[in-house]
Amino acid sequence: MKHVLATLAGLIVVLAAAPVIAAPSDPASATKPNILLVLTDDIGWGDYGCYDPKGKIPSPNIDRLAREGMRFTNAHTPAGLCAPTRYTMLTGNYPWRGRSPGGTWGYNVPSQLRPGQRTVADLLRGAGYRTAMYGKAGTGGFWQAAKGPKPHAPLAPIEWGFDYSFLIPRGHQSPPHAFFENGVEVPMQWDTSLVGQRLLDKANRFLDDHLAANKSEGRERPFYMHVCTDGSHSPYVPAPFLGGVPLKGATKMTAHTDMVYETDILAGQLVEALQRRGLLDNTLLVITSDNGGLPYERNYGHDAVAGLRGRKGFIFEGGHRVPFIVRWPGKVQAGSVRNQVIGTHDLVATALELAGVKAGDKQCLDAVSLLPVLLGKQDDAQPIRESLLVQSSPGRDANDDGGFTGGDVEIDEESGVKASHKADKKPRLAKNAASDHMAHAILAGEWKLLIDMANRPAALYHLSDDPSEQKNLISDPAQAERVKHMNETYRTIRASRRSTPIP
């Protein structure tokens, strides 16, 4: 238990000398809420019962959080793939503002964060928060192997501003198959089925050490936890139990659906961990996903995208419309639903406003605070943001929805294309995944304009009437001015230094 305390103690000295653009921490920090983000992997809009009652995967814990909090029905990841979204959830920036427009997956490669870009953890730490990150990183950076030379660059989690981290650099699907604690490899036998349990154990330990550190310091500092689950990404290897709850075979469908169910169990276990320690009532808890779902089990009656077109990796709604649930007792109205367009990375601006952080004009460039909506000061009729940009995975054009009809799929994330899928009729492989060789979209209210790889408007959809994107209105003369305006807005944002107000 001393491992986190030692890390925290060492960081006190560092923070004392570090320049911080934030309100100074003081005893009033006790009034700031803890923040817990659970960022799931490949969870679609229809994977939880609170979004699609016809779904077949049990989700009692997620559904309960929705009943106790606010459920957003029009939340979108800025990318249809994990790595670019993971960068946005750390920074509040669109993916193309990072080192690689399509995201950075590599191990011991330069981070997706450009020099000078700071994470939400780094900024919150300056406002008195203790910060921790668990699970799949997926944003590049340098790591210290158990054996071998030490990288010349700062280790990734420290560079990103986390007091403590327990991470898998590229996820359990890619080498190195190992955990890294504070950037240093932990020698242990790898077992994919135990990833969820190990993350849960380490999160519990951090909470204990956090309370012990508060007691030692004589003040109540809040925490920020960035928990990235990984089990619902292939390969799907369910353990017999997670936290004592039966898992393997529990859904009576496939190993994939068992691992989707694992995210529900893990969320429930984290809530119980907070409750046991008296931390739940002062914690803002957010559940969302890194991209859209994978509708493998339609033959079982379960549709991960709930009738939407496309899936993970694609520019259509199934690729980027995801669950987004916020629970904050006494602040967020229980059982409330909001339908405005939001980006999942808007959480970054929200967290900064909650903490009283003034990030400056070079940070959090594309996120809008959701706080007025969460606190009931902005109703559903008022847009939260004027527009939102979304991108596909590299190699997916605006006319490509994969022709998916069901069955098994394996997507190579670094190329953004299938490894093997006979039903995928239009595979498109980017020659350079680091280039901007992908489709884009701009959402504005009820409307969505798709931009193809040649940077031309390709499709226009009125989502309130056509959520499954079946009727392309791009050639409708009545919509010519709308297409022109949305295209100009898209181009303006792409050329801008920032697209949202300074947080």
VEXDREN-2710 file (C-alpha; in Angstrom, 1 decimal):
% VEXDREN-2710
k/r/px/py/pz
1/MET/0.0/0.0/0.0
2/LYS/3.0/2.3/0.4
3/HIS/3.7/2.4/-3.3
4/VAL/1.2/5.1/-4.1
5/LEU/1.9/7.1/-1.0
6/ALA/5.6/7.2/-1.9
7/THR/4.8/8.5/-5.3
8/LEU/2.4/11.1/-4.0
9/ALA/4.9/12.3/-1.4
10/GLY/7.6/12.7/-4.0
11/LEU/5.3/14.7/-6.2
12/ILE/4.5/17.3/-3.5
13/VAL/8.1/18.6/-3.8
14/VAL/7.8/18.7/-7.6
15/LEU/4.5/20.4/-7.6
16/ALA/5.7/23.1/-5.3
17/ALA/8.1/24.2/-8.0
18/ALA/6.0/23.6/-11.0
19/PRO/4.4/26.4/-12.9
20/VAL/0.6/26.0/-12.9
21/ILE/-2.1/27.9/-14.6
22/ALA/-4.8/27.2/-12.0
23/ALA/-6.5/28.6/-8.9
24/PRO/-4.2/27.9/-5.9
25/SER/-5.1/24.9/-3.8
26/ASP/-6.3/25.5/-0.3
27/PRO/-8.6/23.9/2.3
28/ALA/-11.6/24.9/0.1
29/SER/-10.5/22.1/-2.2
30/ALA/-12.6/19.9/0.0
31/THR/-15.7/21.4/-1.7
32/LYS/-14.5/20.3/-5.1
33/PRO/-15.9/17.0/-6.3
34/ASN/-13.9/14.0/-7.0
35/ILE/-14.1/13.1/-10.7
36/LEU/-14.2/9.5/-12.0
37/LEU/-14.1/8.8/-15.8
38/VAL/-14.8/5.3/-16.9
39/LEU/-13.8/5.2/-20.6
40/THR/-15.0/1.9/-22.0
41/ASP/-13.7/0.2/-25.2
42/ASP/-15.8/-0.4/-28.3
43/ILE/-19.1/0.0/-26.5
44/GLY/-21.9/1.0/-28.8
45/TRP/-25.0/3.1/-28.4
46/GLY/-27.2/0.0/-28.1
47/ASP/-25.0/-2.1/-25.8
48/TYR/-26.7/-0.9/-22.5
49/GLY/-30.3/-1.4/-21.7
50/CYS/-30.9/2.3/-20.8
51/TYR/-30.1/3.2/-24.4
52/ASP/-31.7/0.2/-26.1
53/PRO/-34.3/-1.7/-24.0
54/LYS/-34.3/-4.4/-26.7
55/GLY/-30.7/-5.2/-26.1
56/LYS/-29.8/-8.7/-24.7
57/ILE/-26.7/-7.9/-22.6
58/PRO/-27.4/-7.3/-18.9
59/SER/-26.4/-3.8/-17.7
60/PRO/-28.0/-3.4/-14.3
61/ASN/-25.2/-1.2/-12.9
62/ILE/-25.0/1.2/-15.9
63/ASP/-28.8/1.3/-16.0
64/ARG/-28.9/2.3/-12.3
65/LEU/-26.4/5.0/-12.9
66/ALA/-28.6/6.4/-15.7
67/ARG/-31.6/6.4/-13.4
68/GLU/-29.6/8.2/-10.7
69/GLY/-28.0/10.7/-13.1
70/MET/-28.2/12.3/-16.5
71/ARG/-28.2/10.3/-19.8
72/PHE/-27.1/12.0/-23.0
73/THR/-28.6/10.6/-26.2
74/ASN/-26.6/12.6/-28.7
75/ALA/-23.0/12.2/-27.4
76/HIS/-20.3/11.6/-30.0
77/THR/-16.6/10.6/-29.9
78/PRO/-14.5/13.0/-32.0
79/ALA/-13.2/9.9/-33.8
80/GLY/-14.6/6.5/-34.7
81/LEU/-11.5/4.7/-33.4
82/CYS/-9.9/4.5/-30.0
83/ALA/-6.4/6.1/-30.1
84/PRO/-7.5/9.5/-31.5
85/THR/-10.4/9.6/-29.0
86/ARG/-8.1/8.8/-26.1
87/TYR/-6.0/11.8/-27.0
88/THR/-9.1/14.0/-27.0
89/MET/-10.2/12.7/-23.6
90/LEU/-6.9/13.8/-22.1
91/THR/-6.6/17.2/-23.8
92/GLY/-10.0/18.5/-24.9
93/ASN/-8.5/18.9/-28.4
94/TYR/-9.6/17.4/-31.7
95/PRO/-7.4/14.5/-32.8
96/TRP/-5.7/16.3/-35.7
97/ARG/-4.2/18.8/-33.2
98/GLY/-2.0/16.0/-31.9
99/ARG/1.1/14.6/-33.5
100/SER/-0.7/12.3/-35.8
101/PRO/-4.2/13.1/-37.2
102/GLY/-5.2/9.4/-37.0
103/GLY/-3.9/8.9/-33.5
104/THR/-0.8/7.2/-32.0
105/TRP/-0.7/3.6/-30.9
106/GLY/2.9/2.9/-30.8
107/TYR/5.1/1.7/-27.9
108/ASN/8.2/3.8/-27.2
109/VAL/7.4/6.4/-29.9
110/PRO/6.8/10.1/-29.4
111/SER/3.5/10.8/-27.6
112/GLN/0.4/11.9/-29.5
113/LEU/0.6/15.1/-27.3
114/ARG/2.6/17.8/-29.0
115/PRO/5.1/19.9/-27.0
116/GLY/3.3/22.3/-24.7
117/GLN/0.0/20.5/-24.8
118/ARG/-1.2/19.7/-21.2
119/THR/-3.6/17.1/-20.1
120/VAL/-6.7/17.5/-17.9
121/ALA/-4.8/15.5/-15.2
122/ASP/-1.8/17.9/-15.3
123/LEU/-4.1/20.9/-15.0
124/LEU/-6.3/19.4/-12.3
125/ARG/-3.2/18.4/-10.3
126/GLY/-2.2/22.1/-10.1
127/ALA/-5.6/22.8/-8.6
128/GLY/-5.1/20.3/-5.7
129/TYR/-6.3/17.1/-7.3
130/ARG/-4.6/13.8/-7.0
131/THR/-4.6/12.1/-10.3
132/ALA/-4.5/8.5/-11.4
133/MET/-4.9/6.6/-14.7
134/TYR/-5.6/2.9/-15.2
135/GLY/-5.9/0.5/-18.2
136/LYS/-5.4/1.1/-21.9
137/ALA/-3.3/4.1/-22.8
138/GLY/-3.2/4.2/-26.6
139/THR/-1.5/7.5/-26.9
140/GLY/2.1/6.6/-27.6
141/GLY/4.9/7.8/-25.4
142/PHE/8.0/6.2/-23.8
143/TRP/7.9/3.4/-21.3
144/GLN/10.6/1.7/-19.2
145/ALA/10.8/-2.0/-19.8
146/ALA/11.7/-4.4/-17.0
147/LYS/15.0/-5.1/-18.8
148/GLY/16.7/-2.9/-21.3
149/PRO/17.9/0.7/-21.6
150/LYS/16.0/3.5/-20.1
151/PRO/14.3/5.9/-22.6
152/HIS/15.9/9.3/-22.9
153/ALA/12.5/11.0/-22.9
154/PRO/10.2/11.4/-19.8
155/LEU/8.0/8.4/-19.2
156/ALA/4.6/8.7/-20.6
157/PRO/2.3/8.8/-17.5
158/ILE/4.5/11.2/-15.7
159/GLU/4.7/13.4/-18.8
160/TRP/0.9/13.4/-19.0
161/GLY/0.5/14.6/-15.4
162/PHE/-0.6/11.6/-13.5
163/ASP/0.5/11.1/-9.9
164/TYR/-0.1/7.4/-10.3
165/SER/-0.7/5.1/-13.2
166/PHE/-1.2/1.4/-14.0
167/LEU/-1.4/1.1/-17.7
168/ILE/-1.1/-1.1/-20.8
169/PRO/0.6/1.0/-23.4
170/ARG/-1.4/-0.3/-26.5
171/GLY/-4.1/-2.3/-24.8
172/HIS/-4.3/-6.0/-24.2
173/GLN/-4.6/-6.7/-27.9
174/SER/-1.0/-5.6/-28.8
175/PRO/2.5/-6.0/-27.5
176/PRO/4.0/-5.4/-25.1
177/HIS/1.6/-7.6/-23.2
178/ALA/2.5/-6.1/-19.8
179/PHE/1.4/-3.6/-17.2
180/PHE/3.4/-0.5/-16.5
181/GLU/3.3/1.2/-13.1
182/ASN/4.2/4.9/-13.3
183/GLY/5.7/4.1/-16.7
184/VAL/7.9/1.2/-15.5
185/GLU/7.1/-2.4/-16.5
186/VAL/5.8/-4.6/-13.7
187/PRO/7.2/-8.1/-14.0
188/MET/4.2/-10.5/-13.8
189/GLN/2.8/-13.3/-15.8
190/TRP/0.4/-12.0/-18.5
191/ASP/-3.1/-13.3/-18.5
192/THR/-5.6/-11.4/-20.7
193/SER/-8.6/-12.7/-18.7
194/LEU/-7.3/-11.0/-15.5
195/VAL/-6.8/-7.5/-16.9
196/GLY/-10.2/-6.2/-15.5
197/GLN/-9.6/-7.7/-12.0
198/ARG/-6.1/-6.2/-11.8
199/LEU/-7.3/-2.8/-12.8
200/LEU/-10.1/-3.0/-10.2
201/ASP/-7.6/-4.1/-7.5
202/LYS/-5.2/-1.2/-8.3
203/ALA/-8.1/1.3/-8.3
204/ASN/-9.2/0.1/-4.9
205/ARG/-5.7/0.5/-3.6
206/PHE/-5.4/4.0/-4.9
207/LEU/-8.6/5.0/-3.1
208/ASP/-7.2/3.6/0.2
209/ASP/-3.9/5.4/-0.3
210/HIS/-5.7/8.6/-1.3
211/LEU/-7.6/8.6/2.0
212/ALA/-4.5/7.8/3.9
213/ALA/-2.6/10.7/2.3
214/ASN/-5.5/13.1/3.1
215/LYS/-5.4/12.0/6.7
216/SER/-1.6/12.4/6.8
217/GLU/-1.8/15.9/5.2
218/GLY/-4.7/17.0/7.4
219/ARG/-6.9/18.1/4.5
220/GLU/-9.4/16.7/2.1
221/ARG/-8.0/16.8/-1.4
222/PRO/-10.2/15.6/-4.3
223/PHE/-9.1/13.0/-6.9
224/TYR/-9.3/12.6/-10.6
225/MET/-9.4/9.0/-11.8
226/HIS/-9.1/8.1/-15.5
227/VAL/-10.1/4.5/-15.8
228/CYS/-9.9/2.9/-19.3
229/THR/-11.4/-0.5/-19.5
230/ASP/-10.1/-2.8/-22.2
231/GLY/-11.8/-6.2/-22.1
232/SER/-14.6/-5.4/-24.6
233/HIS/-11.9/-5.0/-27.3
234/SER/-10.7/-8.2/-29.0
235/PRO/-9.4/-10.7/-28.1
236/TYR/-12.3/-11.5/-25.9
237/VAL/-11.2/-13.6/-23.0
238/PRO/-13.7/-13.5/-20.1
239/ALA/-12.6/-14.6/-16.7
240/PRO/-14.8/-16.9/-14.6
241/PHE/-15.5/-14.0/-12.2
242/LEU/-14.8/-10.3/-11.8
243/GLY/-15.0/-9.0/-8.3
244/GLY/-16.8/-12.2/-7.3
245/VAL/-19.5/-11.7/-9.9
246/PRO/-19.9/-14.6/-12.5
247/LEU/-18.7/-13.4/-15.9
248/LYS/-17.7/-16.2/-18.3
249/GLY/-20.8/-17.4/-20.1
250/ALA/-23.1/-15.0/-18.2
251/THR/-24.7/-13.5/-21.3
252/LYS/-25.3/-16.9/-22.9
253/MET/-24.2/-15.5/-26.3
254/THR/-20.5/-14.9/-27.1
255/ALA/-17.2/-14.1/-25.4
256/HIS/-17.7/-10.6/-26.9
257/THR/-21.0/-10.0/-25.1
258/ASP/-19.5/-11.4/-21.9
259/MET/-16.8/-8.7/-22.1
260/VAL/-19.3/-6.0/-22.8
261/TYR/-21.1/-7.2/-19.7
262/GLU/-17.7/-7.0/-17.9
263/THR/-17.8/-3.2/-18.3
264/ASP/-21.1/-3.1/-16.4
265/ILE/-19.7/-5.3/-13.6
266/LEU/-16.6/-3.1/-13.4
267/ALA/-18.7/0.1/-13.2
268/GLY/-20.7/-1.4/-10.4
269/GLN/-17.6/-2.5/-8.5
270/LEU/-16.1/1.0/-8.7
271/VAL/-19.3/2.5/-7.4
272/GLU/-19.3/0.1/-4.5
273/ALA/-15.6/0.9/-3.8
274/LEU/-16.5/4.6/-3.6
275/GLN/-19.5/4.0/-1.4
276/ARG/-17.6/1.8/1.1
277/ARG/-15.1/4.7/1.6
278/GLY/-17.7/7.4/1.9
279/LEU/-16.6/9.0/-1.4
280/LEU/-19.5/8.4/-3.7
281/ASP/-21.7/11.4/-2.8
282/ASN/-19.0/13.8/-3.6
283/THR/-17.9/12.2/-6.9
284/LEU/-18.9/13.2/-10.4
285/LEU/-18.9/9.9/-12.3
286/VAL/-19.0/9.7/-16.1
287/ILE/-19.4/6.5/-18.2
288/THR/-18.7/6.7/-21.9
289/SER/-16.9/4.9/-24.7
290/ASP/-13.9/5.5/-27.0
291/ASN/-15.9/4.9/-30.2
292/GLY/-19.0/3.1/-31.5
293/GLY/-19.9/-0.5/-31.1
294/LEU/-19.5/-3.8/-33.0
295/PRO/-22.8/-5.4/-34.0
296/TYR/-21.5/-9.0/-34.0
297/GLU/-24.6/-10.5/-32.3
298/ARG/-27.5/-9.4/-34.4
299/ASN/-28.3/-13.1/-35.0
300/TYR/-28.9/-13.3/-31.2
301/GLY/-31.2/-10.3/-31.3
302/HIS/-28.6/-7.8/-29.9
303/ASP/-27.6/-4.8/-32.0
304/ALA/-24.7/-2.9/-30.5
305/VAL/-25.5/0.2/-32.6
306/ALA/-29.3/0.0/-32.1
307/GLY/-30.2/0.4/-35.7
308/LEU/-27.7/3.1/-36.6
309/ARG/-25.7/2.9/-39.8
310/GLY/-22.0/1.9/-39.6
311/ARG/-20.0/0.7/-36.7
312/LYS/-16.6/1.3/-35.0
313/GLY/-14.2/3.0/-37.5
314/PHE/-16.9/4.5/-39.7
315/ILE/-18.1/8.1/-40.2
316/PHE/-21.8/7.1/-39.8
317/GLU/-23.6/7.4/-36.5
318/GLY/-22.8/3.8/-35.5
319/GLY/-19.1/4.7/-35.5
320/HIS/-19.2/7.6/-33.1
321/ARG/-22.6/8.0/-31.3
322/VAL/-22.0/6.5/-27.8
323/PRO/-23.4/6.2/-24.3
324/PHE/-22.6/9.2/-22.0
325/ILE/-24.0/9.1/-18.5
326/VAL/-23.2/11.5/-15.6
327/ARG/-24.0/10.8/-12.0
328/TRP/-23.4/13.5/-9.3
329/PRO/-25.8/13.3/-6.4
330/GLY/-27.5/16.5/-5.3
331/LYS/-26.2/18.3/-8.4
332/VAL/-27.4/16.4/-11.4
333/GLN/-31.1/15.6/-11.6
334/ALA/-31.7/11.9/-11.3
335/GLY/-33.3/10.3/-14.3
336/SER/-32.8/13.3/-16.5
337/VAL/-32.2/13.0/-20.3
338/ARG/-30.5/15.5/-22.6
339/ASN/-30.6/15.4/-26.4
340/GLN/-28.2/18.2/-27.4
341/VAL/-25.1/17.3/-29.4
342/ILE/-22.1/17.0/-27.2
343/GLY/-18.6/15.6/-27.7
344/THR/-17.3/13.1/-25.2
345/HIS/-14.2/15.3/-24.8
346/ASP/-16.4/18.1/-23.5
347/LEU/-15.7/16.4/-20.1
348/VAL/-12.3/18.0/-20.1
349/ALA/-13.7/21.6/-20.1
350/THR/-16.3/20.5/-17.6
351/ALA/-13.7/19.2/-15.2
352/LEU/-11.6/22.3/-15.5
353/GLU/-14.6/24.5/-14.7
354/LEU/-15.5/22.4/-11.8
355/ALA/-12.0/22.7/-10.4
356/GLY/-11.7/26.4/-11.0
357/VAL/-8.8/25.9/-13.4
358/LYS/-8.0/28.7/-15.9
359/ALA/-6.3/26.7/-18.6
360/GLY/-5.2/29.5/-20.9
361/ASP/-5.7/29.9/-24.6
362/LYS/-3.3/27.1/-25.6
363/GLN/-5.1/24.3/-23.8
364/CYS/-8.4/22.5/-24.2
365/LEU/-8.9/23.9/-27.7
366/ASP/-12.1/22.2/-28.8
367/ALA/-14.2/21.3/-25.7
368/VAL/-17.2/23.0/-24.1
369/SER/-18.2/22.8/-20.5
370/LEU/-21.3/20.8/-19.8
371/LEU/-21.7/22.3/-16.3
372/PRO/-24.6/24.6/-17.1
373/VAL/-26.5/21.6/-18.4
374/LEU/-25.5/19.3/-15.6
375/LEU/-26.7/21.8/-13.0
376/GLY/-30.0/22.4/-14.8
377/LYS/-29.2/26.0/-15.8
378/GLN/-29.5/25.2/-19.6
379/ASP/-32.5/23.4/-20.9
380/ASP/-32.7/20.9/-23.7
381/ALA/-33.8/23.4/-26.3
382/GLN/-30.6/25.4/-26.0
383/PRO/-27.6/24.0/-28.0
384/ILE/-24.5/23.2/-26.0
385/ARG/-22.2/23.8/-29.0
386/GLU/-22.7/25.2/-32.4
387/SER/-21.0/22.3/-34.1
388/LEU/-18.9/19.2/-33.6
389/LEU/-16.3/17.6/-35.8
390/VAL/-15.9/13.8/-36.1
391/GLN/-13.5/11.7/-38.1
392/SER/-13.5/8.1/-39.3
393/SER/-10.6/5.6/-38.9
394/PRO/-7.8/6.0/-41.4
395/GLY/-8.8/4.4/-44.7
396/ARG/-12.5/4.8/-44.3
397/ASP/-14.2/7.1/-46.8
398/ALA/-17.5/8.9/-46.5
399/ASN/-19.4/6.3/-48.7
400/ASP/-18.0/3.3/-46.7
401/ASP/-20.2/1.7/-44.1
402/GLY/-18.5/-1.7/-44.3
403/GLY/-21.6/-3.5/-45.7
404/PHE/-21.7/-5.2/-42.2
405/THR/-24.4/-7.8/-41.8
406/GLY/-23.2/-9.7/-38.8
407/GLY/-20.7/-12.3/-37.9
408/ASP/-17.2/-11.9/-36.5
409/VAL/-14.9/-9.0/-37.2
410/GLU/-11.3/-8.2/-36.4
411/ILE/-10.2/-4.6/-37.1
412/ASP/-6.5/-3.7/-37.2
413/GLU/-6.6/-0.4/-35.4
414/GLU/-3.2/0.9/-36.7
415/SER/-4.4/0.6/-40.3
416/GLY/-8.1/1.1/-39.4
417/VAL/-9.2/-1.8/-41.6
418/LYS/-10.4/-5.3/-41.2
419/ALA/-8.0/-8.2/-40.6
420/SER/-10.6/-10.7/-41.7
421/HIS/-14.3/-10.1/-42.4
422/LYS/-15.9/-11.7/-45.4
423/ALA/-19.0/-9.4/-45.1
424/ASP/-16.9/-6.2/-45.4
425/LYS/-17.5/-5.4/-49.0
426/LYS/-15.5/-2.2/-49.3
427/PRO/-12.3/-2.5/-47.3
428/ARG/-10.1/0.6/-47.8
429/LEU/-6.6/0.7/-46.5
430/ALA/-4.8/3.9/-45.9
431/LYS/-1.2/3.9/-47.3
432/ASN/-0.2/6.0/-44.3
433/ALA/-2.3/5.8/-41.2
434/ALA/-0.6/9.0/-39.9
435/SER/-1.9/11.0/-42.8
436/ASP/-5.3/12.7/-42.9
437/HIS/-6.6/9.9/-45.2
438/MET/-10.0/9.6/-43.7
439/ALA/-13.6/10.8/-43.8
440/HIS/-14.8/13.7/-41.6
441/ALA/-18.2/15.0/-40.6
442/ILE/-19.6/18.2/-39.0
443/LEU/-22.7/18.0/-36.8
444/ALA/-24.7/21.1/-36.2
445/GLY/-28.0/20.6/-34.4
446/GLU/-30.1/18.1/-36.3
447/TRP/-27.9/18.1/-39.3
448/LYS/-24.8/16.2/-40.3
449/LEU/-22.5/16.9/-43.3
450/LEU/-20.0/14.2/-44.4
451/ILE/-16.7/15.2/-46.0
452/ASP/-14.9/12.6/-48.1
453/MET/-11.2/11.9/-48.3
454/ALA/-10.8/14.4/-51.2
455/ASN/-12.1/17.0/-48.8
456/ARG/-15.4/17.4/-50.6
457/PRO/-19.0/17.5/-49.2
458/ALA/-20.3/14.0/-49.8
459/ALA/-23.6/13.5/-47.9
460/LEU/-26.1/15.5/-45.9
461/TYR/-28.4/13.9/-43.4
462/HIS/-31.2/15.3/-41.2
463/LEU/-30.7/13.2/-38.2
464/SER/-33.9/14.0/-36.3
465/ASP/-35.9/12.5/-39.2
466/ASP/-33.3/10.1/-40.5
467/PRO/-31.1/8.8/-37.6
468/SER/-30.0/5.8/-39.6
469/GLU/-28.7/8.0/-42.4
470/GLN/-30.5/6.5/-45.3
471/LYS/-31.6/9.6/-47.2
472/ASN/-28.8/11.7/-48.6
473/LEU/-29.9/15.3/-49.2
474/ILE/-26.7/16.6/-50.6
475/SER/-28.2/17.1/-54.1
476/ASP/-31.4/18.7/-52.8
477/PRO/-31.4/22.4/-54.1
478/ALA/-33.3/23.4/-50.9
479/GLN/-30.2/22.4/-48.9
480/ALA/-27.5/24.0/-51.0
481/GLU/-27.0/27.0/-48.7
482/ARG/-26.9/24.7/-45.6
483/VAL/-24.3/22.5/-47.3
484/LYS/-22.2/25.6/-48.2
485/HIS/-22.4/27.0/-44.7
486/MET/-21.6/23.8/-42.9
487/ASN/-18.7/23.1/-45.2
488/GLU/-17.3/26.6/-44.6
489/THR/-17.7/26.1/-40.9
490/TYR/-15.8/22.8/-41.1
491/ARG/-13.0/24.4/-43.1
492/THR/-12.8/27.3/-40.6
493/ILE/-12.5/25.0/-37.6
494/ARG/-9.8/22.9/-39.3
495/ALA/-7.8/26.1/-40.0
496/SER/-8.3/27.6/-36.5
497/ARG/-6.1/27.7/-33.4
498/ARG/-9.1/26.8/-31.3
499/SER/-12.8/26.2/-31.9
500/THR/-14.3/26.8/-28.5
501/PRO/-14.1/29.6/-25.8
502/ILE/-11.1/29.7/-23.6
503/PRO/-11.9/27.6/-20.4
END
